[in-house]
């Protein structure tokens, strides 16, 4: 086992190496595109060793799902779509990906934030032949946070062809907030019915929107704003994805009267409404000097 000082030195060395990679992969044009479009693809941000660590973490997660895991495909689907949330405290591979890679620094740059704090991790796996699409939606309305400086990362450990990739409506992160609904039965379980406008039918009018999406190789990372409208189709081949959510300087706690997705039990008793997300559940991963 690595002792404390040795582990600290190893982490520092990895972060320094990661900073060099960030400077190579993330230029001003990418940051501007993120701010303008709400979604970008950063090629080769993670190396093969880091992808293998994530692959092992996902496979361990699939072998032992948490109590928060859910099946997001129907019983008659020939494939399987499984999700799990907030597993990093019990998954050493996820911890290495979160604390020892350049992901947090990259998020801070894209958010134009002095800091990057972990919100939660999210594993999404679609097994071969899964028909269930991920419908168009925004993420932030499902959450208990408010503010604009945020960044999600979608990190596949398997090759993803363009036809099976995550897609975005460019510039939709500028709002408005749209009604979050359950994916399977389209119920308004978060905001009260009628309190937010419903999503437009993107697929029926694709030509009216600038749709972003990329063919992806392991190591490529898709970064997007929590308000960016996005969706993904079913798959032919296996698609294992690790996703991370990062919070920037202006994000504040926004307790809800309903269960968020994911839930953070007991947080409202420990963190006041409107407070920064300064809590052990949301570790500070990057801060500019």
Phi and psi in degrees as GROMACS dihedral restraints (atoms count N, CA, C in turn):
[ dihedral_restraints ]
;  ai    aj    ak    al  type     phi  dphi    fc
    3     4     5     6     1   -77.7    20    10
    4     5     6     7     1   131.2    20    10
    6     7     8     9     1   -77.0    20    10
    7     8     9    10     1   172.2    20    10
    9    10    11    12     1   -55.9    20    10
   10    11    12    13     1   -55.2    20    10
   12    13    14    15     1   -60.7    20    10
   13    14    15    16     1   -40.6    20    10
   15    16    17    18     1   -65.6    20    10
   16    17    18    19     1   -39.6    20    10
   18    19    20    21     1   -64.7    20    10
   19    20    21    22     1   -41.0    20    10
   21    22    23    24     1   -62.4    20    10
   22    23    24    25     1   -42.2    20    10
   24    25    26    27     1   -65.3    20    10
   25    26    27    28     1   -41.2    20    10
   27    28    29    30     1   -63.5    20    10
   28    29    30    31     1   -43.2    20    10
   30    31    32    33     1   -63.9    20    10
   31    32    33    34     1   -41.6    20    10
   33    34    35    36     1   -62.0    20    10
   34    35    36    37     1   -44.5    20    10
   36    37    38    39     1   -62.2    20    10
   37    38    39    40     1   -41.4    20    10
   39    40    41    42     1   -65.4    20    10
   40    41    42    43     1   -39.2    20    10
   42    43    44    45     1   -68.8    20    10
   43    44    45    46     1   -38.7    20    10
   45    46    47    48     1   -63.5    20    10
   46    47    48    49     1   -43.3    20    10
   48    49    50    51     1   -63.4    20    10
   49    50    51    52     1   -38.9    20    10
   51    52    53    54     1   -64.2    20    10
   52    53    54    55     1   -36.8    20    10
   54    55    56    57     1   -62.4    20    10
   55    56    57    58     1   -37.9    20    10
   57    58    59    60     1   -61.4    20    10
   58    59    60    61     1   -44.2    20    10
   60    61    62    63     1   -64.5    20    10
   61    62    63    64     1   -38.5    20    10
   63    64    65    66     1   -61.7    20    10
   64    65    66    67     1   -43.9    20    10
   66    67    68    69     1   -62.4    20    10
   67    68    69    70     1   -31.1    20    10
   69    70    71    72     1   -77.3    20    10
   70    71    72    73     1   -33.0    20    10
   72    73    74    75     1   -98.2    20    10
   73    74    75    76     1   -26.1    20    10
   75    76    77    78     1  -118.6    20    10
   76    77    78    79     1   101.6    20    10
   78    79    80    81     1  -105.7    20    10
   79    80    81    82     1  -179.4    20    10
   81    82    83    84     1   -62.4    20    10
   82    83    84    85     1   -33.2    20    10
   84    85    86    87     1   -64.8    20    10
   85    86    87    88     1   -38.7    20    10
   87    88    89    90     1   -67.4    20    10
   88    89    90    91     1   -43.0    20    10
   90    91    92    93     1   -61.9    20    10
   91    92    93    94     1   -44.8    20    10
   93    94    95    96     1   -61.0    20    10
   94    95    96    97     1   -40.8    20    10
   96    97    98    99     1   -65.1    20    10
   97    98    99   100     1   -39.2    20    10
   99   100   101   102     1   -62.1    20    10
  100   101   102   103     1   -45.3    20    10
  102   103   104   105     1   -65.6    20    10
  103   104   105   106     1   -35.8    20    10
  105   106   107   108     1   -78.9    20    10
  106   107   108   109     1   -47.5    20    10
  108   109   110   111     1   -99.6    20    10
  109   110   111   112     1   -22.5    20    10
  111   112   113   114     1    83.4    20    10
  112   113   114   115     1     2.8    20    10
  114   115   116   117     1  -159.9    20    10
  115   116   117   118     1   136.5    20    10
  117   118   119   120     1  -143.0    20    10
  118   119   120   121     1   160.6    20    10
  120   121   122   123     1  -114.4    20    10
  121   122   123   124     1   126.5    20    10
  123   124   125   126     1  -107.8    20    10
  124   125   126   127     1   112.8    20    10
  126   127   128   129     1   -76.3    20    10
  127   128   129   130     1   132.6    20    10
  129   130   131   132     1    63.7    20    10
  130   131   132   133     1    29.6    20    10
  132   133   134   135     1   -68.5    20    10
  133   134   135   136     1   -35.0    20    10
  135   136   137   138     1  -104.8    20    10
  136   137   138   139     1   145.8    20    10
  138   139   140   141     1   -90.1    20    10
  139   140   141   142     1   174.6    20    10
  141   142   143   144     1   -64.2    20    10
  142   143   144   145     1   -35.4    20    10
  144   145   146   147     1   -63.8    20    10
  145   146   147   148     1   -43.0    20    10
  147   148   149   150     1   -66.4    20    10
  148   149   150   151     1   -38.3    20    10
  150   151   152   153     1   -65.5    20    10
  151   152   153   154     1   -38.8    20    10
  153   154   155   156     1   -64.8    20    10
  154   155   156   157     1   -38.7    20    10
  156   157   158   159     1   -61.0    20    10
  157   158   159   160     1   -44.8    20    10
  159   160   161   162     1   -65.1    20    10
  160   161   162   163     1   -39.7    20    10
  162   163   164   165     1   -59.8    20    10
  163   164   165   166     1   -43.6    20    10
  165   166   167   168     1   -64.3    20    10
  166   167   168   169     1   -38.9    20    10
  168   169   170   171     1   -64.2    20    10
  169   170   171   172     1   -42.9    20    10
  171   172   173   174     1   -64.7    20    10
  172   173   174   175     1   -43.6    20    10
  174   175   176   177     1   -63.7    20    10
  175   176   177   178     1   -38.1    20    10
  177   178   179   180     1   -65.6    20    10
  178   179   180   181     1   -38.4    20    10
  180   181   182   183     1   -64.4    20    10
  181   182   183   184     1   -42.4    20    10
  183   184   185   186     1   -65.8    20    10
  184   185   186   187     1   -35.3    20    10
  186   187   188   189     1   -71.0    20    10
  187   188   189   190     1   -29.0    20    10
  189   190   191   192     1  -138.6    20    10
  190   191   192   193     1    74.7    20    10
  192   193   194   195     1   -63.0    20    10
  193   194   195   196     1   152.0    20    10
  195   196   197   198     1   -80.2    20    10
  196   197   198   199     1   174.9    20    10
  198   199   200   201     1   -66.9    20    10
  199   200   201   202     1   -14.6    20    10
  201   202   203   204     1   -87.6    20    10
  202   203   204   205     1    -9.2    20    10
  204   205   206   207     1   -63.8    20    10
  205   206   207   208     1   150.8    20    10
  207   208   209   210     1  -145.8    20    10
  208   209   210   211     1   148.5    20    10
  210   211   212   213     1   -90.1    20    10
  211   212   213   214     1   123.3    20    10
  213   214   215   216     1  -108.1    20    10
  214   215   216   217     1    17.2    20    10
  216   217   218   219     1  -122.8    20    10
  217   218   219   220     1   158.8    20    10
  219   220   221   222     1   -80.0    20    10
  220   221   222   223     1   162.1    20    10
  222   223   224   225     1   -62.8    20    10
  223   224   225   226     1   -28.3    20    10
  225   226   227   228     1   -91.4    20    10
  226   227   228   229     1     4.9    20    10
  228   229   230   231     1   -71.4    20    10
  229   230   231   232     1   130.2    20    10
  231   232   233   234     1   -68.2    20    10
  232   233   234   235     1   -16.5    20    10
  234   235   236   237     1  -105.6    20    10
  235   236   237   238     1  -150.6    20    10
  237   238   239   240     1  -157.5    20    10
  238   239   240   241     1   132.2    20    10
  240   241   242   243     1  -117.5    20    10
  241   242   243   244     1   113.4    20    10
  243   244   245   246     1  -121.6    20    10
  244   245   246   247     1   139.6    20    10
  246   247   248   249     1  -125.8    20    10
  247   248   249   250     1   152.3    20    10
  249   250   251   252     1  -146.8    20    10
  250   251   252   253     1   155.0    20    10
  252   253   254   255     1  -134.5    20    10
  253   254   255   256     1   152.2    20    10
  255   256   257   258     1    54.2    20    10
  256   257   258   259     1    45.2    20    10
  258   259   260   261     1   -98.9    20    10
  259   260   261   262     1    -4.6    20    10
  261   262   263   264     1   -60.8    20    10
  262   263   264   265     1   -33.2    20    10
  264   265   266   267     1   -62.5    20    10
  265   266   267   268     1   -22.5    20    10
  267   268   269   270     1  -111.9    20    10
  268   269   270   271     1     6.1    20    10
  270   271   272   273     1  -124.3    20    10
  271   272   273   274     1   101.6    20    10
  273   274   275   276     1   -59.1    20    10
  274   275   276   277     1   -33.1    20    10
  276   277   278   279     1   -68.1    20    10
  277   278   279   280     1   -41.4    20    10
  279   280   281   282     1   -61.5    20    10
  280   281   282   283     1   -40.7    20    10
  282   283   284   285     1   -59.5    20    10
  283   284   285   286     1   -43.3    20    10
  285   286   287   288     1   -63.5    20    10
  286   287   288   289     1   -41.2    20    10
  288   289   290   291     1   -64.3    20    10
  289   290   291   292     1   -35.5    20    10
  291   292   293   294     1   -78.1    20    10
  292   293   294   295     1   -45.0    20    10
  294   295   296   297     1   -96.2    20    10
  295   296   297   298     1   -17.0    20    10
  297   298   299   300     1  -118.3    20    10
  298   299   300   301     1     6.3    20    10
  300   301   302   303     1  -115.6    20    10
  301   302   303   304     1   171.1    20    10
  303   304   305   306     1   -82.8    20    10
  304   305   306   307     1    16.8    20    10
  306   307   308   309     1   -65.3    20    10
  307   308   309   310     1   -45.2    20    10
  309   310   311   312     1   -65.9    20    10
  310   311   312   313     1   -42.0    20    10
  312   313   314   315     1   -62.0    20    10
  313   314   315   316     1   -41.2    20    10
  315   316   317   318     1   -60.8    20    10
  316   317   318   319     1   -44.3    20    10
  318   319   320   321     1   -60.5    20    10
  319   320   321   322     1   -42.5    20    10
  321   322   323   324     1   -59.9    20    10
  322   323   324   325     1   -43.1    20    10
  324   325   326   327     1   -62.6    20    10
  325   326   327   328     1   -46.0    20    10
  327   328   329   330     1   -64.8    20    10
  328   329   330   331     1   -37.8    20    10
  330   331   332   333     1   -76.2    20    10
  331   332   333   334     1   -12.6    20    10
  333   334   335   336     1    54.4    20    10
  334   335   336   337     1    50.4    20    10
  336   337   338   339     1  -120.7    20    10
  337   338   339   340     1   148.0    20    10
  339   340   341   342     1   -74.4    20    10
  340   341   342   343     1   -18.3    20    10
  342   343   344   345     1  -138.3    20    10
  343   344   345   346     1   161.6    20    10
  345   346   347   348     1  -138.0    20    10
  346   347   348   349     1   123.4    20    10
  348   349   350   351     1  -117.9    20    10
  349   350   351   352     1   140.0    20    10
  351   352   353   354     1   -70.1    20    10
  352   353   354   355     1   133.0    20    10
  354   355   356   357     1   -97.6    20    10
  355   356   357   358     1   -61.9    20    10
  357   358   359   360     1  -164.8    20    10
  358   359   360   361     1   163.9    20    10
  360   361   362   363     1  -101.5    20    10
  361   362   363   364     1   160.3    20    10
  363   364   365   366     1  -152.4    20    10
  364   365   366   367     1   117.2    20    10
  366   367   368   369     1   -98.6    20    10
  367   368   369   370     1   132.5    20    10
  369   370   371   372     1  -132.4    20    10
  370   371   372   373     1   118.8    20    10
  372   373   374   375     1  -126.7    20    10
  373   374   375   376     1   126.0    20    10
  375   376   377   378     1  -111.1    20    10
  376   377   378   379     1   119.0    20    10
  378   379   380   381     1   -77.9    20    10
  379   380   381   382     1   162.1    20    10
  381   382   383   384     1   -53.9    20    10
  382   383   384   385     1   136.6    20    10
  384   385   386   387     1    84.4    20    10
  385   386   387   388     1     5.8    20    10
  387   388   389   390     1   -66.4    20    10
  388   389   390   391     1   123.7    20    10
  390   391   392   393     1   -88.9    20    10
  391   392   393   394     1   -25.2    20    10
  393   394   395   396     1   -62.8    20    10
  394   395   396   397     1   117.0    20    10
  396   397   398   399     1   -80.9    20    10
  397   398   399   400     1   161.0    20    10
  399   400   401   402     1   -93.1    20    10
  400   401   402   403     1   113.2    20    10
  402   403   404   405     1   -71.1    20    10
  403   404   405   406     1   162.8    20    10
  405   406   407   408     1   -58.9    20    10
  406   407   408   409     1   133.7    20    10
  408   409   410   411     1  -167.1    20    10
  409   410   411   412     1   165.3    20    10
  411   412   413   414     1  -105.5    20    10
  412   413   414   415     1   151.1    20    10
  414   415   416   417     1   -87.9    20    10
  415   416   417   418     1   -38.7    20    10
  417   418   419   420     1   -60.4    20    10
  418   419   420   421     1   -35.5    20    10
  420   421   422   423     1   -62.5    20    10
  421   422   423   424     1   -18.0    20    10
  423   424   425   426     1   -82.9    20    10
  424   425   426   427     1    -9.6    20    10
  426   427   428   429     1  -100.5    20    10
  427   428   429   430     1   176.4    20    10
  429   430   431   432     1  -112.7    20    10
  430   431   432   433     1    37.9    20    10
  432   433   434   435     1  -133.1    20    10
  433   434   435   436     1   151.6    20    10
  435   436   437   438     1  -131.3    20    10
  436   437   438   439     1   153.2    20    10
  438   439   440   441     1   128.9    20    10
  439   440   441   442     1   165.5    20    10
  441   442   443   444     1  -103.0    20    10
  442   443   444   445     1   -26.1    20    10
  444   445   446   447     1   -83.1    20    10
  445   446   447   448     1    92.9    20    10
  447   448   449   450     1  -146.6    20    10
  448   449   450   451     1   163.0    20    10
  450   451   452   453     1  -156.3    20    10
  451   452   453   454     1   127.9    20    10
  453   454   455   456     1  -106.6    20    10
  454   455   456   457     1   148.2    20    10
  456   457   458   459     1  -125.3    20    10
  457   458   459   460     1   134.4    20    10
  459   460   461   462     1  -116.0    20    10
  460   461   462   463     1   111.6    20    10
  462   463   464   465     1  -123.2    20    10
  463   464   465   466     1    98.5    20    10
  465   466   467   468     1   -79.3    20    10
  466   467   468   469     1   143.0    20    10
  468   469   470   471     1  -104.3    20    10
  469   470   471   472     1     1.0    20    10
  471   472   473   474     1  -120.0    20    10
  472   473   474   475     1   151.6    20    10
  474   475   476   477     1   -58.7    20    10
  475   476   477   478     1   141.3    20    10
  477   478   479   480     1  -125.5    20    10
  478   479   480   481     1   112.4    20    10
  480   481   482   483     1   -69.2    20    10
  481   482   483   484     1   161.0    20    10
  483   484   485   486     1   -56.9    20    10
  484   485   486   487     1   -36.4    20    10
  486   487   488   489     1   -69.3    20    10
  487   488   489   490     1   -16.6    20    10
  489   490   491   492     1  -114.3    20    10
  490   491   492   493     1    12.8    20    10
  492   493   494   495     1   -90.5    20    10
  493   494   495   496     1   168.1    20    10
  495   496   497   498     1   -73.1    20    10
  496   497   498   499     1   135.5    20    10
  498   499   500   501     1  -119.8    20    10
  499   500   501   502     1   155.7    20    10
  501   502   503   504     1  -137.0    20    10
  502   503   504   505     1   149.1    20    10
  504   505   506   507     1   -91.1    20    10
  505   506   507   508     1   113.2    20    10
  507   508   509   510     1   -59.1    20    10
  508   509   510   511     1   136.1    20    10
  510   511   512   513     1    72.8    20    10
  511   512   513   514     1     5.1    20    10
  513   514   515   516     1   -70.4    20    10
  514   515   516   517     1   -13.9    20    10
  516   517   518   519     1   -69.0    20    10
  517   518   519   520     1   -11.2    20    10
  519   520   521   522     1   -79.5    20    10
  520   521   522   523     1    -1.0    20    10
  522   523   524   525     1   101.4    20    10
  523   524   525   526     1   176.8    20    10
  525   526   527   528     1   -82.7    20    10
  526   527   528   529     1   172.3    20    10
  528   529   530   531     1   -66.6    20    10
  529   530   531   532     1   138.2    20    10
  531   532   533   534     1  -119.4    20    10
  532   533   534   535     1   157.8    20    10
  534   535   536   537     1   -61.7    20    10
  535   536   537   538     1   118.6    20    10
  537   538   539   540     1   -77.5    20    10
  538   539   540   541     1   134.6    20    10
  540   541   542   543     1  -130.7    20    10
  541   542   543   544     1   154.8    20    10
  543   544   545   546     1   -64.5    20    10
  544   545   546   547     1   140.3    20    10
  546   547   548   549     1   -69.0    20    10
  547   548   549   550     1   -33.6    20    10
  549   550   551   552     1   -83.1    20    10
  550   551   552   553     1   -44.5    20    10
  552   553   554   555     1  -118.9    20    10
  553   554   555   556     1     6.8    20    10
  555   556   557   558     1    61.3    20    10
  556   557   558   559     1    31.8    20    10
  558   559   560   561     1   -88.3    20    10
  559   560   561   562     1   145.5    20    10
  561   562   563   564     1   -86.6    20    10
  562   563   564   565     1    88.1    20    10
  564   565   566   567     1   -99.0    20    10
  565   566   567   568     1    -1.8    20    10
  567   568   569   570     1  -110.3    20    10
  568   569   570   571     1   -84.3    20    10
  570   571   572   573     1   -79.4    20    10
  571   572   573   574     1   147.0    20    10
  573   574   575   576     1   -59.5    20    10
  574   575   576   577     1   143.9    20    10
  576   577   578   579     1   -52.2    20    10
  577   578   579   580     1   130.3    20    10
  579   580   581   582     1    89.0    20    10
  580   581   582   583     1    -8.6    20    10
  582   583   584   585     1   -81.4    20    10
  583   584   585   586     1   -19.7    20    10
  585   586   587   588     1  -131.5    20    10
  586   587   588   589     1   152.3    20    10
  588   589   590   591     1   -67.5    20    10
  589   590   591   592     1   149.2    20    10
  591   592   593   594     1   -78.7    20    10
  592   593   594   595     1   157.8    20    10
  594   595   596   597     1   -65.7    20    10
  595   596   597   598     1   143.1    20    10
  597   598   599   600     1   -71.4    20    10
  598   599   600   601     1   163.7    20    10
  600   601   602   603     1   -83.6    20    10
  601   602   603   604     1    90.3    20    10
  603   604   605   606     1   -63.5    20    10
  604   605   606   607     1   -46.3    20    10
  606   607   608   609     1   -66.0    20    10
  607   608   609   610     1   -28.5    20    10
  609   610   611   612     1   -76.3    20    10
  610   611   612   613     1   -16.2    20    10
  612   613   614   615     1  -137.6    20    10
  613   614   615   616     1    44.8    20    10
  615   616   617   618     1   -58.1    20    10
  616   617   618   619     1   -33.1    20    10
  618   619   620   621     1   -67.1    20    10
  619   620   621   622     1   -17.2    20    10
  621   622   623   624     1   -86.1    20    10
  622   623   624   625     1    -4.3    20    10
  624   625   626   627     1  -124.3    20    10
  625   626   627   628     1   153.0    20    10
  627   628   629   630     1   -91.5    20    10
  628   629   630   631     1   104.6    20    10
  630   631   632   633     1   -94.3    20    10
  631   632   633   634     1   128.2    20    10
  633   634   635   636     1  -107.4    20    10
  634   635   636   637     1   140.8    20    10
  636   637   638   639     1  -174.2    20    10
  637   638   639   640     1   152.2    20    10
  639   640   641   642     1  -138.1    20    10
  640   641   642   643     1   142.0    20    10
  642   643   644   645     1   -68.2    20    10
  643   644   645   646     1   136.8    20    10
  645   646   647   648     1  -127.7    20    10
  646   647   648   649     1   142.2    20    10
  648   649   650   651     1  -111.2    20    10
  649   650   651   652     1   153.1    20    10
  651   652   653   654     1   -54.3    20    10
  652   653   654   655     1   130.6    20    10
  654   655   656   657     1   110.7    20    10
  655   656   657   658     1   -26.8    20    10
  657   658   659   660     1   -75.8    20    10
  658   659   660   661     1   144.8    20    10
  660   661   662   663     1  -130.2    20    10
  661   662   663   664     1   124.9    20    10
  663   664   665   666     1   -93.4    20    10
  664   665   666   667     1   125.6    20    10
  666   667   668   669     1  -115.2    20    10
  667   668   669   670     1   133.6    20    10
  669   670   671   672     1  -150.2    20    10
  670   671   672   673     1   155.3    20    10
  672   673   674   675     1   -77.1    20    10
  673   674   675   676     1   147.1    20    10
  675   676   677   678     1   -65.9    20    10
  676   677   678   679     1   -15.2    20    10
  678   679   680   681     1   -98.9    20    10
  679   680   681   682     1    -2.7    20    10
  681   682   683   684     1   -67.8    20    10
  682   683   684   685     1   126.9    20    10
  684   685   686   687     1   -66.4    20    10
  685   686   687   688     1   127.8    20    10
  687   688   689   690     1  -146.9    20    10
  688   689   690   691     1   160.4    20    10
  690   691   692   693     1  -158.6    20    10
  691   692   693   694     1   164.4    20    10
  693   694   695   696     1  -147.5    20    10
  694   695   696   697     1   144.4    20    10
  696   697   698   699     1   -85.6    20    10
  697   698   699   700     1  -178.8    20    10
  699   700   701   702     1   -68.3    20    10
  700   701   702   703     1   178.0    20    10
  702   703   704   705     1  -134.0    20    10
  703   704   705   706     1   154.9    20    10
  705   706   707   708     1   -92.6    20    10
  706   707   708   709     1   -45.0    20    10
  708   709   710   711     1  -104.5    20    10
  709   710   711   712     1   163.1    20    10
  711   712   713   714     1   -61.2    20    10
  712   713   714   715     1   137.5    20    10
  714   715   716   717     1  -134.5    20    10
  715   716   717   718     1    99.2    20    10
  717   718   719   720     1   -98.1    20    10
  718   719   720   721     1   128.6    20    10
  720   721   722   723     1  -132.6    20    10
  721   722   723   724     1   137.4    20    10
  723   724   725   726     1  -110.4    20    10
  724   725   726   727     1   129.9    20    10
  726   727   728   729     1  -123.3    20    10
  727   728   729   730     1   142.4    20    10
  729   730   731   732     1  -126.4    20    10
  730   731   732   733     1   145.0    20    10
  732   733   734   735     1  -115.8    20    10
  733   734   735   736     1   129.7    20    10
  735   736   737   738     1  -118.1    20    10
  736   737   738   739     1   146.6    20    10
  738   739   740   741     1  -115.5    20    10
  739   740   741   742     1   138.7    20    10
  741   742   743   744     1  -103.5    20    10
  742   743   744   745     1  -165.6    20    10
  744   745   746   747     1   -60.6    20    10
  745   746   747   748     1   -36.7    20    10
  747   748   749   750     1   -93.2    20    10
  748   749   750   751     1     3.5    20    10
  750   751   752   753     1   -76.1    20    10
  751   752   753   754     1   136.3    20    10
  753   754   755   756     1  -130.5    20    10
  754   755   756   757     1   155.0    20    10
  756   757   758   759     1   -69.1    20    10
  757   758   759   760     1   132.2    20    10
  759   760   761   762     1  -129.5    20    10
  760   761   762   763     1    82.3    20    10
  762   763   764   765     1   -57.4    20    10
  763   764   765   766     1   142.7    20    10
  765   766   767   768     1  -113.9    20    10
  766   767   768   769     1   158.5    20    10
  768   769   770   771     1   -84.1    20    10
  769   770   771   772     1    -3.3    20    10
  771   772   773   774     1  -125.0    20    10
  772   773   774   775     1   170.0    20    10
  774   775   776   777     1   -75.3    20    10
  775   776   777   778     1   125.4    20    10
  777   778   779   780     1   -83.3    20    10
  778   779   780   781     1   173.0    20    10
  780   781   782   783     1  -131.5    20    10
  781   782   783   784     1   105.7    20    10
  783   784   785   786     1   -80.0    20    10
  784   785   786   787     1   171.3    20    10
  786   787   788   789     1   -92.1    20    10
  787   788   789   790     1   152.1    20    10
  789   790   791   792     1  -127.1    20    10
  790   791   792   793     1    81.7    20    10
  792   793   794   795     1   -56.3    20    10
  793   794   795   796     1   133.0    20    10
  795   796   797   798     1    80.2    20    10
  796   797   798   799     1    -1.9    20    10
  798   799   800   801     1   -66.0    20    10
  799   800   801   802     1   -35.3    20    10
  801   802   803   804     1   -63.9    20    10
  802   803   804   805     1   -25.1    20    10
  804   805   806   807     1   -79.9    20    10
  805   806   807   808     1   -17.9    20    10
  807   808   809   810     1  -109.0    20    10
  808   809   810   811     1   -15.0    20    10
  810   811   812   813     1  -138.4    20    10
  811   812   813   814     1   120.6    20    10
  813   814   815   816     1   -70.4    20    10
  814   815   816   817     1   153.8    20    10
  816   817   818   819     1   -60.7    20    10
  817   818   819   820     1   135.4    20    10
  819   820   821   822     1    83.1    20    10
  820   821   822   823     1    -0.8    20    10
  822   823   824   825     1   -82.1    20    10
  823   824   825   826     1   150.6    20    10
  825   826   827   828     1   -58.9    20    10
  826   827   828   829     1   156.7    20    10
  828   829   830   831     1   -82.7    20    10
  829   830   831   832     1    49.0    20    10
  831   832   833   834     1   -88.7    20    10
  832   833   834   835     1    87.3    20    10
  834   835   836   837     1  -152.6    20    10
  835   836   837   838     1   150.2    20    10
  837   838   839   840     1   -59.5    20    10
  838   839   840   841     1   -25.7    20    10
  840   841   842   843     1   -68.7    20    10
  841   842   843   844     1   -17.0    20    10
  843   844   845   846     1  -128.3    20    10
  844   845   846   847     1    74.2    20    10
  846   847   848   849     1   -63.0    20    10
  847   848   849   850     1   142.3    20    10
  849   850   851   852     1   -74.5    20    10
  850   851   852   853     1   119.2    20    10
  852   853   854   855     1  -104.4    20    10
  853   854   855   856     1   -24.8    20    10
  855   856   857   858     1  -149.7    20    10
  856   857   858   859     1   139.5    20    10
  858   859   860   861     1  -148.6    20    10
  859   860   861   862     1   126.9    20    10
  861   862   863   864     1   -71.2    20    10
  862   863   864   865     1   147.7    20    10
